[in-house]
Amino acid sequence: MGPKGAFGARIASATVRPLAFTDIPHAWAFSQLQRFLEYKALAKGIPVIYVDAHNTSRTCPRRGHCKEANRVSQALFRCLRCGFQHHADLVTSINQPRRLGE
Ligand SMILES: [Zn+2]
């Protein structure tokens, strides 16, 4: 991948990736953002529900195989068991709503 491709990947990652606690350097900033999002969502009648995001980027959305090595890189997920492969952020965004039913 040339420099242009790498740059594009960084842009995609920065715009698509769900916000994680580690994305914000100060806990107070995260808390402030959380309150702001809650306020805006509730003002529109949108319920705010929190889910545990632990291992959601390491778990295969097909059959639930969870392994640290499934996360090949910051951007890439590849299931060691079934070979399912996609952007790790997409995998997380599939897995997180499923936690609502757990
Ligand atoms: Zn799999």
Backbone and ligand atoms as CSV (ligand in chain L), in Angstrom:
chain,resi,resn,atom,element,x,y,z
A,1,MET,N,N,0.850,-1.184,0.000
A,1,MET,CA,C,0.000,0.000,0.000
A,1,MET,C,C,0.895,1.247,0.000
A,2,GLY,N,N,0.645,2.147,-0.893
A,2,GLY,CA,C,1.440,3.361,-0.997
A,2,GLY,C,C,1.034,4.375,0.062
A,3,PRO,N,N,1.725,5.467,0.095
A,3,PRO,CA,C,1.426,6.500,1.102
A,3,PRO,C,C,-0.003,7.022,0.988
A,4,LYS,N,N,-0.515,7.123,-0.242
A,4,LYS,CA,C,-1.869,7.636,-0.407
A,4,LYS,C,C,-2.887,6.700,0.230
A,5,GLY,N,N,-2.683,5.368,-0.001
A,5,GLY,CA,C,-3.584,4.375,0.590
A,5,GLY,C,C,-3.524,4.406,2.106
A,6,ALA,N,N,-2.322,4.524,2.629
A,6,ALA,CA,C,-2.166,4.546,4.087
A,6,ALA,C,C,-2.867,5.771,4.665
A,7,PHE,N,N,-2.745,6.896,3.997
A,7,PHE,CA,C,-3.394,8.117,4.467
A,7,PHE,C,C,-4.907,7.945,4.472
A,8,GLY,N,N,-5.419,7.342,3.366
A,8,GLY,CA,C,-6.856,7.098,3.279
A,8,GLY,C,C,-7.347,6.206,4.395
A,9,ALA,N,N,-6.551,5.185,4.726
A,9,ALA,CA,C,-6.941,4.276,5.808
A,9,ALA,C,C,-7.008,5.024,7.131
A,10,ARG,N,N,-6.048,5.934,7.340
A,10,ARG,CA,C,-6.067,6.697,8.593
A,10,ARG,C,C,-7.313,7.575,8.673
A,11,ILE,N,N,-7.672,8.199,7.551
A,11,ILE,CA,C,-8.859,9.049,7.530
A,11,ILE,C,C,-10.104,8.221,7.835
A,12,ALA,N,N,-10.218,7.053,7.166
A,12,ALA,CA,C,-11.387,6.209,7.380
A,12,ALA,C,C,-11.464,5.768,8.836
A,13,SER,N,N,-10.337,5.390,9.387
A,13,SER,CA,C,-10.316,4.938,10.767
A,13,SER,C,C,-10.741,6.065,11.707
A,14,ALA,N,N,-10.257,7.262,11.450
A,14,ALA,CA,C,-10.559,8.376,12.339
A,14,ALA,C,C,-12.029,8.771,12.263
A,15,THR,N,N,-12.676,8.586,11.128
A,15,THR,CA,C,-14.051,9.033,10.990
A,15,THR,C,C,-15.066,7.947,11.326
A,16,VAL,N,N,-14.697,6.682,11.190
A,16,VAL,CA,C,-15.663,5.592,11.361
A,16,VAL,C,C,-15.582,4.962,12.749
A,17,ARG,N,N,-14.410,4.949,13.323
A,17,ARG,CA,C,-14.194,4.203,14.556
A,17,ARG,C,C,-15.051,4.748,15.704
A,18,PRO,N,N,-15.746,3.862,16.418
A,18,PRO,CA,C,-16.524,4.308,17.576
A,18,PRO,C,C,-15.598,4.911,18.634
A,19,LEU,N,N,-16.132,5.832,19.363
A,19,LEU,CA,C,-15.346,6.511,20.376
A,19,LEU,C,C,-15.091,5.584,21.552
A,20,ALA,N,N,-13.858,5.484,21.942
A,20,ALA,CA,C,-13.492,4.664,23.095
A,20,ALA,C,C,-12.902,5.561,24.169
A,21,PHE,N,N,-12.900,5.056,25.370
A,21,PHE,CA,C,-12.382,5.835,26.490
A,21,PHE,C,C,-10.956,6.297,26.224
A,22,THR,N,N,-10.161,5.431,25.589
A,22,THR,CA,C,-8.753,5.741,25.353
A,22,THR,C,C,-8.553,6.799,24.283
A,23,ASP,N,N,-9.602,7.150,23.530
A,23,ASP,CA,C,-9.480,8.174,22.499
A,23,ASP,C,C,-9.366,9.563,23.106
A,24,ILE,N,N,-9.782,9.717,24.332
A,24,ILE,CA,C,-9.781,11.030,24.967
A,24,ILE,C,C,-8.817,10.994,26.149
A,25,PRO,N,N,-7.859,11.917,26.146
A,25,PRO,CA,C,-6.790,11.829,27.140
A,25,PRO,C,C,-7.231,12.058,28.571
A,26,HIS,N,N,-8.301,12.763,28.805
A,26,HIS,CA,C,-8.679,13.069,30.178
A,26,HIS,C,C,-10.072,12.522,30.479
A,27,ALA,N,N,-10.184,11.872,31.609
A,27,ALA,CA,C,-11.460,11.275,31.980
A,27,ALA,C,C,-12.556,12.336,32.073
A,28,TRP,N,N,-12.219,13.516,32.540
A,28,TRP,CA,C,-13.242,14.558,32.666
A,28,TRP,C,C,-13.792,14.946,31.301
A,29,ALA,N,N,-12.937,14.938,30.264
A,29,ALA,CA,C,-13.385,15.291,28.917
A,29,ALA,C,C,-14.361,14.231,28.406
A,30,PHE,N,N,-14.066,12.973,28.695
A,30,PHE,CA,C,-14.958,11.895,28.286
A,30,PHE,C,C,-16.298,12.016,28.994
A,31,SER,N,N,-16.246,12.274,30.279
A,31,SER,CA,C,-17.471,12.431,31.059
A,31,SER,C,C,-18.307,13.604,30.540
A,32,GLN,N,N,-17.630,14.681,30.191
A,32,GLN,CA,C,-18.308,15.864,29.662
A,32,GLN,C,C,-18.968,15.550,28.316
A,33,LEU,N,N,-18.258,14.850,27.461
A,33,LEU,CA,C,-18.800,14.455,26.165
A,33,LEU,C,C,-20.002,13.522,26.352
A,34,GLN,N,N,-19.883,12.598,27.299
A,34,GLN,CA,C,-20.958,11.665,27.595
A,34,GLN,C,C,-22.225,12.422,28.030
A,35,ARG,N,N,-22.066,13.375,28.914
A,35,ARG,CA,C,-23.215,14.170,29.375
A,35,ARG,C,C,-23.825,14.976,28.233
A,36,PHE,N,N,-22.973,15.515,27.369
A,36,PHE,CA,C,-23.447,16.279,26.219
A,36,PHE,C,C,-24.265,15.391,25.279
A,37,LEU,N,N,-23.761,14.199,24.992
A,37,LEU,CA,C,-24.479,13.273,24.103
A,37,LEU,C,C,-25.800,12.833,24.722
A,38,GLU,N,N,-25.786,12.573,26.033
A,38,GLU,CA,C,-27.018,12.196,26.726
A,38,GLU,C,C,-28.052,13.322,26.617
A,39,TYR,N,N,-27.616,14.524,26.852
A,39,TYR,CA,C,-28.506,15.685,26.803
A,39,TYR,C,C,-29.123,15.831,25.426
A,40,LYS,N,N,-28.291,15.758,24.390
A,40,LYS,CA,C,-28.767,15.926,23.019
A,40,LYS,C,C,-29.710,14.787,22.616
A,41,ALA,N,N,-29.360,13.565,22.997
A,41,ALA,CA,C,-30.175,12.408,22.633
A,41,ALA,C,C,-31.534,12.472,23.332
A,42,LEU,N,N,-31.526,12.756,24.628
A,42,LEU,CA,C,-32.776,12.807,25.382
A,42,LEU,C,C,-33.667,13.947,24.901
A,43,ALA,N,N,-33.064,15.042,24.473
A,43,ALA,CA,C,-33.838,16.167,23.942
A,43,ALA,C,C,-34.585,15.770,22.672
A,44,LYS,N,N,-34.059,14.779,21.971
A,44,LYS,CA,C,-34.699,14.281,20.748
A,44,LYS,C,C,-35.536,13.028,21.017
A,45,GLY,N,N,-35.625,12.627,22.271
A,45,GLY,CA,C,-36.395,11.445,22.619
A,45,GLY,C,C,-35.687,10.141,22.308
A,46,ILE,N,N,-34.378,10.199,22.169
A,46,ILE,CA,C,-33.597,8.993,21.860
A,46,ILE,C,C,-33.038,8.429,23.164
A,47,PRO,N,N,-33.371,7.183,23.481
A,47,PRO,CA,C,-32.849,6.610,24.730
A,47,PRO,C,C,-31.342,6.377,24.637
A,48,VAL,N,N,-30.668,6.561,25.745
A,48,VAL,CA,C,-29.226,6.321,25.809
A,48,VAL,C,C,-29.000,5.051,26.622
A,49,ILE,N,N,-28.363,4.085,26.009
A,49,ILE,CA,C,-28.128,2.801,26.663
A,49,ILE,C,C,-26.635,2.496,26.594
A,50,TYR,N,N,-26.056,2.141,27.724
A,50,TYR,CA,C,-24.631,1.826,27.771
A,50,TYR,C,C,-24.431,0.314,27.758
A,51,VAL,N,N,-23.453,-0.108,26.991
A,51,VAL,CA,C,-23.117,-1.532,26.951
A,51,VAL,C,C,-21.627,-1.694,27.249
A,52,ASP,N,N,-21.287,-2.853,27.764
A,52,ASP,CA,C,-19.892,-3.181,28.032
A,52,ASP,C,C,-19.217,-3.522,26.699
A,53,ALA,N,N,-18.239,-2.725,26.312
A,53,ALA,CA,C,-17.585,-2.911,25.012
A,53,ALA,C,C,-16.404,-3.883,25.077
A,54,HIS,N,N,-16.180,-4.478,26.260
A,54,HIS,CA,C,-15.034,-5.369,26.422
A,54,HIS,C,C,-15.079,-6.519,25.420
A,55,ASN,N,N,-14.009,-6.714,24.702
A,55,ASN,CA,C,-13.817,-7.798,23.723
A,55,ASN,C,C,-14.682,-7.686,22.470
A,56,THR,N,N,-15.392,-6.608,22.272
A,56,THR,CA,C,-16.242,-6.506,21.085
A,56,THR,C,C,-15.430,-6.372,19.801
A,57,SER,N,N,-14.170,-5.971,19.918
A,57,SER,CA,C,-13.335,-5.883,18.707
A,57,SER,C,C,-12.498,-7.138,18.506
A,58,ARG,N,N,-12.659,-8.120,19.402
A,58,ARG,CA,C,-11.903,-9.375,19.296
A,58,ARG,C,C,-12.818,-10.562,19.043
A,59,THR,N,N,-14.106,-10.315,18.988
A,59,THR,CA,C,-15.084,-11.397,18.875
A,59,THR,C,C,-15.644,-11.477,17.463
A,60,CYS,N,N,-15.655,-12.665,16.896
A,60,CYS,CA,C,-16.175,-12.858,15.549
A,60,CYS,C,C,-17.699,-12.675,15.542
A,61,PRO,N,N,-18.218,-11.786,14.686
A,61,PRO,CA,C,-19.665,-11.580,14.645
A,61,PRO,C,C,-20.421,-12.754,14.034
A,62,ARG,N,N,-19.718,-13.672,13.386
A,62,ARG,CA,C,-20.404,-14.838,12.802
A,62,ARG,C,C,-20.768,-15.878,13.854
A,63,ARG,N,N,-19.761,-16.343,14.591
A,63,ARG,CA,C,-20.024,-17.442,15.523
A,63,ARG,C,C,-19.547,-17.174,16.945
A,64,GLY,N,N,-19.066,-15.960,17.172
A,64,GLY,CA,C,-18.731,-15.582,18.539
A,64,GLY,C,C,-17.366,-16.007,19.031
A,65,HIS,N,N,-16.512,-16.477,18.141
A,65,HIS,CA,C,-15.172,-16.866,18.577
A,65,HIS,C,C,-14.405,-15.630,19.041
A,66,CYS,N,N,-13.987,-15.629,20.311
A,66,CYS,CA,C,-13.290,-14.485,20.882
A,66,CYS,C,C,-11.841,-14.841,21.157
A,67,LYS,N,N,-10.955,-14.113,20.534
A,67,LYS,CA,C,-9.524,-14.352,20.721
A,67,LYS,C,C,-8.791,-13.046,20.459
A,68,GLU,N,N,-7.824,-12.729,21.306
A,68,GLU,CA,C,-7.059,-11.501,21.124
A,68,GLU,C,C,-6.406,-11.455,19.746
A,69,ALA,N,N,-5.935,-12.613,19.272
A,69,ALA,CA,C,-5.232,-12.675,17.982
A,69,ALA,C,C,-6.164,-12.442,16.795
A,70,ASN,N,N,-7.484,-12.457,17.017
A,70,ASN,CA,C,-8.414,-12.124,15.927
A,70,ASN,C,C,-8.220,-10.669,15.479
A,71,ARG,N,N,-7.740,-9.867,16.390
A,71,ARG,CA,C,-7.501,-8.452,16.076
A,71,ARG,C,C,-6.075,-8.335,15.543
A,72,VAL,N,N,-5.956,-8.410,14.240
A,72,VAL,CA,C,-4.651,-8.439,13.587
A,72,VAL,C,C,-3.897,-7.127,13.794
A,73,SER,N,N,-4.627,-6.024,13.691
A,73,SER,CA,C,-4.026,-4.699,13.870
A,73,SER,C,C,-5.100,-3.765,14.401
A,74,GLN,N,N,-4.769,-2.514,14.550
A,74,GLN,CA,C,-5.760,-1.534,15.003
A,74,GLN,C,C,-6.970,-1.518,14.073
A,75,ALA,N,N,-6.715,-1.699,12.781
A,75,ALA,CA,C,-7.791,-1.583,11.804
A,75,ALA,C,C,-8.382,-2.915,11.370
A,76,LEU,N,N,-7.623,-3.987,11.450
A,76,LEU,CA,C,-8.051,-5.245,10.822
A,76,LEU,C,C,-8.458,-6.331,11.819
A,77,PHE,N,N,-9.638,-6.914,11.566
A,77,PHE,CA,C,-10.105,-8.080,12.302
A,77,PHE,C,C,-10.103,-9.264,11.341
A,78,ARG,N,N,-9.565,-10.400,11.789
A,78,ARG,CA,C,-9.635,-11.632,10.995
A,78,ARG,C,C,-9.809,-12.795,11.961
A,79,CYS,N,N,-10.946,-13.478,11.853
A,79,CYS,CA,C,-11.249,-14.585,12.761
A,79,CYS,C,C,-10.325,-15.766,12.477
A,80,LEU,N,N,-9.657,-16.223,13.519
A,80,LEU,CA,C,-8.737,-17.349,13.361
A,80,LEU,C,C,-9.493,-18.639,13.078
A,81,ARG,N,N,-10.751,-18.709,13.474
A,81,ARG,CA,C,-11.508,-19.951,13.329
A,81,ARG,C,C,-12.214,-20.049,11.974
A,82,CYS,N,N,-12.919,-18.992,11.556
A,82,CYS,CA,C,-13.716,-19.096,10.319
A,82,CYS,C,C,-13.183,-18.232,9.176
A,83,GLY,N,N,-12.234,-17.357,9.452
A,83,GLY,CA,C,-11.641,-16.541,8.399
A,83,GLY,C,C,-12.382,-15.254,8.092
A,84,PHE,N,N,-13.501,-14.999,8.786
A,84,PHE,CA,C,-14.215,-13.736,8.575
A,84,PHE,C,C,-13.253,-12.577,8.791
A,85,GLN,N,N,-13.282,-11.638,7.851
A,85,GLN,CA,C,-12.334,-10.523,7.908
A,85,GLN,C,C,-13.039,-9.227,7.569
A,86,HIS,N,N,-12.786,-8.212,8.386
A,86,HIS,CA,C,-13.342,-6.887,8.087
A,86,HIS,C,C,-12.610,-5.849,8.930
A,87,HIS,N,N,-12.982,-4.599,8.722
A,87,HIS,CA,C,-12.407,-3.531,9.543
A,87,HIS,C,C,-12.826,-3.761,10.998
A,88,ALA,N,N,-11.884,-3.639,11.890
A,88,ALA,CA,C,-12.151,-3.933,13.304
A,88,ALA,C,C,-13.245,-3.041,13.883
A,89,ASP,N,N,-13.341,-1.824,13.414
A,89,ASP,CA,C,-14.375,-0.926,13.928
A,89,ASP,C,C,-15.765,-1.377,13.506
A,90,LEU,N,N,-15.864,-1.927,12.307
A,90,LEU,CA,C,-17.156,-2.454,11.856
A,90,LEU,C,C,-17.550,-3.656,12.713
A,91,VAL,N,N,-16.575,-4.503,13.001
A,91,VAL,CA,C,-16.837,-5.674,13.844
A,91,VAL,C,C,-17.351,-5.225,15.209
A,92,THR,N,N,-16.716,-4.223,15.767
A,92,THR,CA,C,-17.156,-3.686,17.057
A,92,THR,C,C,-18.580,-3.140,16.968
A,93,SER,N,N,-18.869,-2.434,15.892
A,93,SER,CA,C,-20.197,-1.827,15.756
A,93,SER,C,C,-21.283,-2.871,15.535
A,94,ILE,N,N,-20.912,-4.063,15.054
A,94,ILE,CA,C,-21.872,-5.170,14.937
A,94,ILE,C,C,-22.074,-5.806,16.308
A,95,ASN,N,N,-20.978,-6.013,17.022
A,95,ASN,CA,C,-21.039,-6.735,18.297
A,95,ASN,C,C,-21.668,-5.934,19.438
A,96,GLN,N,N,-21.430,-4.641,19.470
A,96,GLN,CA,C,-21.918,-3.859,20.615
A,96,GLN,C,C,-23.443,-3.876,20.768
A,97,PRO,N,N,-24.225,-3.682,19.710
A,97,PRO,CA,C,-25.689,-3.749,19.891
A,97,PRO,C,C,-26.174,-5.121,20.339
A,98,ARG,N,N,-25.439,-6.161,19.984
A,98,ARG,CA,C,-25.830,-7.513,20.420
A,98,ARG,C,C,-25.743,-7.671,21.930
A,99,ARG,N,N,-24.927,-6.857,22.554
A,99,ARG,CA,C,-24.798,-6.921,24.016
A,99,ARG,C,C,-26.090,-6.515,24.714
A,100,LEU,N,N,-26.926,-5.782,24.023
A,100,LEU,CA,C,-28.196,-5.344,24.622
A,100,LEU,C,C,-29.062,-6.540,25.009
A,101,GLY,N,N,-28.922,-7.621,24.247
A,101,GLY,CA,C,-29.744,-8.799,24.520
A,101,GLY,C,C,-29.131,-9.745,25.523
A,102,GLU,N,N,-27.943,-9.445,26.007
A,102,GLU,CA,C,-27.266,-10.364,26.928
A,102,GLU,C,C,-27.623,-10.089,28.366
L,1,ZN,ZN,ZN,-15.401,-16.534,13.004
